Amino acid sequence: MEALIPFALNALTLISILLIVSMGMAIIFGLMNVINLAHGEFITIGAFTLVVVQTLGGNFWLALIAAPMVGYMIGLVLEKALIARIYENPLHAILVTWGLSLILQQVIQLIFGAAPQSVTGPFPGSIDVFGVAYPAYRLFLIAFALATFALTIAVFKKTRFGLDLRASIQSSEMASVMGVNPDKINARAFASGAALAALAGVLLAPLTAVTAFMGINYLARSFFVVLIGGAGSISGVAAGSGLIGSLETALSYEIPTTVAQALVLALAIVILRFRPQGILPA
Amino acid sequence: MTTTTMPSALGRLTQRRKLGPAFIVAIVVVIVLAVLPAFAEGYALTSYRDVLLFALFALSLDLFWGKTGILSFGHATFFGLGAYGIAITAIHFEIDPSIVSLVGMLVGVGMAAGVALVVGYFILYGGVRGAYFTIVTLALTLIANHVAVGWPAVTGGDSGLIGVPPISIFGWTLADPISSYYLALTVLAACLFGSMWVMGGRLGLILTAIQDDEIKVRTLGYKTPFLLLMTFAASASMAAVAGGLYAAANGFVAPDMIALLLSTEVIIWVAVGGSGTLIGAVIGTAIVWWLQQKISSINASAWPIAIGSFFILLVLVFPKGPAAFVIDRIRHLRREEGADR
């Protein structure tokens, strides 16, 4: 029983990371149906916002507020400049966002250098959970991810923006007849997805090596979280993160982490064969 | 009257496809490549040989992407499996040196075909097409790369494996630059003409039809997932041959032979030459390789940025490929000249 608590908490940490990383993906890919291979770079941008804020003397909390704004602005600009032209053709979306991803990676590396950046998170100590000491930051991460998840669902279900977005996804023509401007909604939705990814980047940064290529690790996993959870459903993200996160944590106890990640992705392909619509379809 | 002439018209159509301009270009290209060693030696020749093997790799992608319209983002997986197959067989097992490279090639190609069949079965029979196929194959390269880096006991981890013996066929070793160049050219020419011949026939027509409307083709009685799966496996095997020959010719394997950047680059080689033409893949590889020499010498970051920009330009400026873009422009200019007169 004693051994189960750290396992459960480790799994919950990974699930929370996947949850928050994949929420942006769920909006951009799951709801808007845009395959965004540059999603990982928005995570990187979030993490580097923390680097910049801390270099300038600011603290973690400031970055936690600044990163989503930076992500939103960059997302908005890129949507207007590039993404808005490729909604019709998924292959074009893949090529353009992949090109974007390569450029962003290199630009970030040119500015900040190749060496991993060091960042410090808040809450350095650990907290006693049922008799087991566990890093306080990870507990904060779990709570914060759950809160963000609840807030995102609330925005989708309860606000005007959520209603307009869901309407224009169901039928863009009908929504525009009813006075919803689809271009504006698409731009804001894409930017929100980017903002969520940047937020995830700040939260992740204290736990991993912050480099220009850190985002790619989360790209494929967040795609599979959304696909397995059921594209088009926000609650499916929780199911997908739960499955992939707990499996990966369980496997990492026995085999190297990279191989465990590989195995989980392979398993995800098998799951898609038998449940192409995901676990919790919309 | 019309009903009796139709089959012969169709027959002429397929025959003309075989001897089209692409075929003539292919013959010219192969002849040029065959006399090239007269003007190059040593290091330059080994570079050209590597370009030929990359061209073979590009050809394998064009065989699937160009003919079925489904983009595989994971072809480096198969190139890498071919390379690691021969390297692991030669280094970790004690096999008679006269046949070790043949056994290694078989292992690599077998692994690639096996992975393509299993993964292809799960996704193609699962009804996954288009963009989703691309994401799954992208994940495949990530998985393969994770394994290559995370399993150092077998794959050598980050540093890869050194000491892959050159190709040797029953004691006849093709180690020097000239013979390995001609080996690469022979394999490339055989695969190129073989693919053109097969795709110029019935299979090519059916695959084109699947691209247009898969449900209609299935209604006509063709097992479309099976045909797509077989094309995918053939394409993967060809990529593995390229990878195996590359590892043997250069004497080493490294994780960047099974990485996402290589999967990306091969898409560009095919796109520059114009996908679906087969010979275009070979020409595209040569052009991009030459460009890469120029651009990489500026800065290490310059090449990935150039690739990224190319992808964006490819979609926004010349969606039919740069070659078609240039041809369209020339036609456009000619038409304007004609209008002036």
Chai-1 contact restraints between the chains, C-beta under 6 A:
chainA,res_idxA,chainB,res_idxB,connection_type,confidence,min_distance_angstrom,max_distance_angstrom,comment,restraint_id
A,I35,B,A131,contact,1.0,0.0,6.0,A-B,restraint_1
A,P90,B,A131,contact,1.0,0.0,6.0,A-B,restraint_2
A,L91,B,L71,contact,1.0,0.0,6.0,A-B,restraint_3
A,H92,B,V315,contact,1.0,0.0,6.0,A-B,restraint_4
A,I94,B,T134,contact,1.0,0.0,6.0,A-B,restraint_5
A,L95,B,F311,contact,1.0,0.0,6.0,A-B,restraint_6
A,L95,B,L314,contact,1.0,0.0,6.0,A-B,restraint_7
A,L95,B,V315,contact,1.0,0.0,6.0,A-B,restraint_8
A,V96,B,I312,contact,1.0,0.0,6.0,A-B,restraint_9
A,V96,B,V315,contact,1.0,0.0,6.0,A-B,restraint_10
A,W98,B,F311,contact,1.0,0.0,6.0,A-B,restraint_11
A,G99,B,G308,contact,1.0,0.0,6.0,A-B,restraint_12
A,G99,B,F311,contact,1.0,0.0,6.0,A-B,restraint_13
A,G99,B,I312,contact,1.0,0.0,6.0,A-B,restraint_14
A,L102,B,P304,contact,1.0,0.0,6.0,A-B,restraint_15
A,L102,B,I307,contact,1.0,0.0,6.0,A-B,restraint_16
A,L102,B,G308,contact,1.0,0.0,6.0,A-B,restraint_17
A,I103,B,I305,contact,1.0,0.0,6.0,A-B,restraint_18
A,I103,B,G308,contact,1.0,0.0,6.0,A-B,restraint_19
A,Q106,B,S301,contact,1.0,0.0,6.0,A-B,restraint_20
A,Q106,B,P304,contact,1.0,0.0,6.0,A-B,restraint_21
A,Q106,B,I305,contact,1.0,0.0,6.0,A-B,restraint_22
A,L110,B,S301,contact,1.0,0.0,6.0,A-B,restraint_23
A,A220,B,A139,contact,1.0,0.0,6.0,A-B,restraint_24
A,A220,B,L142,contact,1.0,0.0,6.0,A-B,restraint_25
A,F223,B,I135,contact,1.0,0.0,6.0,A-B,restraint_26
A,P256,B,G150,contact,1.0,0.0,6.0,A-B,restraint_27
A,T258,B,H146,contact,1.0,0.0,6.0,A-B,restraint_28
A,T258,B,G150,contact,1.0,0.0,6.0,A-B,restraint_29
A,V259,B,G150,contact,1.0,0.0,6.0,A-B,restraint_30
A,Q261,B,H146,contact,1.0,0.0,6.0,A-B,restraint_31
A,A262,B,I143,contact,1.0,0.0,6.0,A-B,restraint_32
A,A262,B,H146,contact,1.0,0.0,6.0,A-B,restraint_33
A,A262,B,V147,contact,1.0,0.0,6.0,A-B,restraint_34
A,L265,B,A139,contact,1.0,0.0,6.0,A-B,restraint_35
A,L265,B,I143,contact,1.0,0.0,6.0,A-B,restraint_36
A,A266,B,I143,contact,1.0,0.0,6.0,A-B,restraint_37
A,I269,B,F122,contact,1.0,0.0,6.0,A-B,restraint_38
A,I269,B,V136,contact,1.0,0.0,6.0,A-B,restraint_39
A,R273,B,F122,contact,1.0,0.0,6.0,A-B,restraint_40
A,R273,B,G126,contact,1.0,0.0,6.0,A-B,restraint_41
A,P276,B,G126,contact,1.0,0.0,6.0,A-B,restraint_42
